Amino acid sequence: MPFSFDFFAALRRMKARGSTPLFPMAPSAADASPAPAPPQRIGPDGIALIKRFEGCARKRIDGRYEAYPDPGTGGAPWTIGWGATGAGITQGTIWTQGQCDTRLETDLIRYAQQVARALGQAPTSQAQFDALVSFHYNTGAIDRATLTRLHRAGEFAGAAGEFAKWVNAGGKRLPGLVRRREAEARLYASAAP
């Protein structure tokens, strides 16, 4: 008598008993949950890191803040408040605390958008995003930094090691930048996606 085997009947019996098939089917596209979207806004940890290292420096006796020269160059770019630079900020610029805070909020929206665009859909935790926004806020280098390329490739340990390469300003190694890059790398490495 020849051997007869009904494959589909066997699968139905296994399913009825709750058995797992020997060759499980791959999940369909409908079964797969979409990957979470990368963050788009800097979180509280990132803002705290930026504020800690930028400080709202050069407070005057009248409670307002005055622009100060870049520590690396001793001149341009002139900085005010929470590290704001750019058009209209020169020696003699004076702002209120409210102006400093408003400028930080505006700048962080812009810098977060630039980081999000540079990372694309690469898996990114909030901690990584915050560290990268802080890095970009200080360096403006998110598009050209090797750490961005490594992050997009999922090489998170390598990306974390790249922060330490960005510690010079005006051709000088600055201890404040060393401490900041260490803090950014710690935040970045604290929570991989």
Rosetta blueprint (number, residue, H / E / L):
1 M L
2 P L
3 F L
4 S L
5 F L
6 D L
7 F H
8 F H
9 A H
10 A H
11 L H
12 R H
13 R H
14 M H
15 K H
16 A H
17 R H
18 G L
19 S L
20 T L
21 P L
22 L L
23 F L
24 P L
25 M L
26 A L
27 P L
28 S L
29 A L
30 A L
31 D L
32 A L
33 S L
34 P L
35 A L
36 P L
37 A L
38 P L
39 P L
40 Q L
41 R L
42 I L
43 G L
44 P H
45 D H
46 G H
47 I H
48 A H
49 L H
50 I H
51 K H
52 R H
53 F H
54 E H
55 G L
56 C L
57 A L
58 R L
59 K E
60 R L
61 I L
62 D L
63 G L
64 R L
65 Y E
66 E E
67 A L
68 Y E
69 P L
70 D L
71 P L
72 G L
73 T L
74 G L
75 G L
76 A L
77 P L
78 W L
79 T E
80 I E
81 G L
82 W L
83 G L
84 A E
85 T L
86 G L
87 A L
88 G L
89 I L
90 T L
91 Q L
92 G L
93 T L
94 I E
95 W E
96 T L
97 Q H
98 G H
99 Q H
100 C H
101 D H
102 T H
103 R H
104 L H
105 E H
106 T H
107 D H
108 L H
109 I H
110 R H
111 Y H
112 A H
113 Q H
114 Q H
115 V H
116 A H
117 R H
118 A H
119 L H
120 G L
121 Q L
122 A L
123 P L
124 T L
125 S L
126 Q H
127 A H
128 Q H
129 F H
130 D H
131 A H
132 L H
133 V H
134 S H
135 F H
136 H H
137 Y H
138 N H
139 T H
140 G L
141 A L
142 I L
143 D L
144 R L
145 A L
146 T H
147 L H
148 T H
149 R H
150 L H
151 H H
152 R H
153 A L
154 G L
155 E L
156 F H
157 A H
158 G H
159 A H
160 A H
161 G H
162 E H
163 F H
164 A H
165 K H
166 W L
167 V L
168 N E
169 A E
170 G L
171 G L
172 K E
173 R E
174 L L
175 P H
176 G H
177 L H
178 V H
179 R H
180 R H
181 R H
182 E H
183 A H
184 E H
185 A H
186 R H
187 L H
188 Y H
189 A H
190 S L
191 A L
192 A L
193 P L
